[in-house]
Amino acid sequence: MKEYSSIWVKILKHAFLLLGCVVMVLPFVWMLSTSLKIPSEVLSWPPQLIPKTFTLQNYVTVFQTAPFVKFFFNSVTMSVVSTVCILVTSTIAGYVFGKFNFPGKNFLFVLTLATSMVPLEVYMIPLYMQMVKLSWVNTFMGLVAPYLIMSYGIFFMRQNIMSSIPDELLDAARIDGAGEFSIFFRVVYPMLSGPSGALAIFAFQQTWAAFIWPLIVTSTRDLWTMELGLGMFQYRFTVDLGPINAGSMLSVFPVLIVFLFLRKKIVRGITLTGLKN
Amino acid sequence: MKKNNNTIAVPLKRYISQTEKKKRIFVYCSIIPVIAIFAFVRIIPICTNFVYSLFESTVVNPTQKFVGLKNFIELFHDQLFLLSLRNTTIFALFVTIFSVAIAILLAALLTTQSKLSPLYETIYFLPVITPMVPVAVVWKWIYDPTYGLLNYILSWFGISPIGWLVYPNTALIAIIIMSVWKIVGYNMIIFLVGMRDIPETYIEAARIDGASSNQVFWKVIMPLLRPILLFVFVISTINSFNVFTQVFIMTSGAQGAPGNAVRTIVFDIYENGFRYFRTGYAAAEAVVLFVIILLLTFIQFGISGKGDSSKKKRAIFRKGAVK
């Protein structure tokens, strides 16, 4: 906006953006600060942004009261299994939908697209009943079941495969005598590292943040994920805010680290999966 | 000549039919497991949900007795459900409007790239990437009536402490603010991608014709952004209709609001389905949620598909994007 490019407008713009940044970051700073405070200081008035005495006691308390190591491990396992599964199913289905013709293809593809708009909350009751029938309630299989497939993922991979892998390449491989399976593993799959990475991050983040499904499908602490453990334990720490904020830090920290390292990829992955719609 | 042709054509035909056969084997081997999982965790439950909604249920048997539309009739006389429908609609409306408006403003300020813009983008995107539970936990603490950060900041302006999460109305506002904070960065990034894809030449052309910055924004940028705007509107509304986690965390426990303060549809489904085991009734609520989402999706497809002018604009936009 050239005509406004006087220095004052610039300063005003950056002041506004910086104020926004403060609002965005303040809750995180407040979380960190509370997690490092001693109990008497947590409930001090006026609130102190920087603790007078730093303590790690809250983190110790969290690990003593709640099996957060277990929760963390559960979250990681669940997210990894889900991500791998989503990658495999999306790539296969995306490839088949993008490069082959078979009866019922269009119907199946439209079905995939249509269900992508339906959120888990709509069908969680029958899904839970299916878990009951299979005795998968409160098992790892039950926990991870809804996260084995992603409609967006199939669509996203199909788009990428159609635009980046030419038919001629596949035909050339066929003429050279390659079987369909080896074409998939040796030709198609290696060409998809970019979109795979974006999809993996998106899937991992989605499963990591899952809350309502773990809440209904698990009944013992052994299977609680990071998010669920934190949600359930805040009942017990409503007075003692130090430990619960320490627990929150433990849940936020890994995500933030990964985000800061892979920022560009994550942002592109998440926005593109949305935009391609 | 003819004979010669045939001798080539026969093995070629055989070769083609062989590869076709191989292809077919591959397709079925690979797609059937995927479709099976897909049916099991998506299609079947979505369909069963409609069936459940027509039955009266017991704890062990979700299809105890066929009651037709009784659940739905009861639903629209149920004060708690109507309250949750009202709350969720208000929530979705305000979260969408505010998050879209603020996101457009931010994106407009960030379109001209400067040294600081990657920093801004990262910071505004932080809440998006963070899981909901820890974020809700800290916001609950910020809203604390006696020791909360928000009441402290408001006290600078002479505003006396407010029990944010204690009263239904303020609790709804509190959760709206927190949710806008959470998703505004996502909307901003999408608008930013859209705005940066608009070719410089359009804006320059409008400038040469004597358009002011305001005119450029409203007459050139916004119309080109329309499909993206619509997409963000619908996605935000749909996601807001599913609100659960922040409500569950922020209104539970000692500091939270009493039971019904910010009851939302999904919260109501959760309570009826998994606390009182009224499966059929909860399934009927889920059907209502499904219909709302379906309507929103149709609105998106309906508007983005209609009218020649918008199609032309999108075609222009696409050309620009390809470049």
Interface residues (C-beta under 8 A of the other chain):
Chain A: M1 K2 E3 Y4 K13 H14 F16 L17 G20 C21 V23 M24 V25 L26 P27 F28 W30 M31 T34 V42 L43 S44 W45 P46 P47 T89 I92 A93 Y95 V96 F100 F102 L108 L111 T112 T115 M117 V118 P119 E121 V122 Y123 M124 I125 P126 L127 Y128 M129 Q130 A145 P146 L148 I149 S151 R174 G179 E180 F181 F184 Q205 W208 A209 F211 I212 L215 I216 M226 E227 L228 L230 G231 Q234 Y235 T238 V239 L241 I244 N245 G247 S248 M249 S251 V252 V255 L256 F259 L260 R263 I266 V267 I270 T271 G274 L275 N277
Chain B: T19 K22 K23 R24 I25 F26 V27 Y28 S30 I31 V34 I35 I37 F38 F40 V41 R42 I43 I44 P45 I46 T48 N49 Y52 P62 L106 L109 L110 T112 L116 Y120 E121 T122 I123 Y124 F125 L126 P127 V128 I129 T130 P131 M132 V133 P134 V135 V137 V138 W139 K140 W141 I142 T146 Y147 G148 L149 Y152 W181 G185 Y186 I189 I190 V193 R207 S212 S213 V216 I228 F231 I235 I238 N242 F244 T245 F248 I249 S252 G253 A254 Q255 V266 I269 Y270 G273 F274 T279 A282 A283 A286 L289 F290 I293 L294 T297
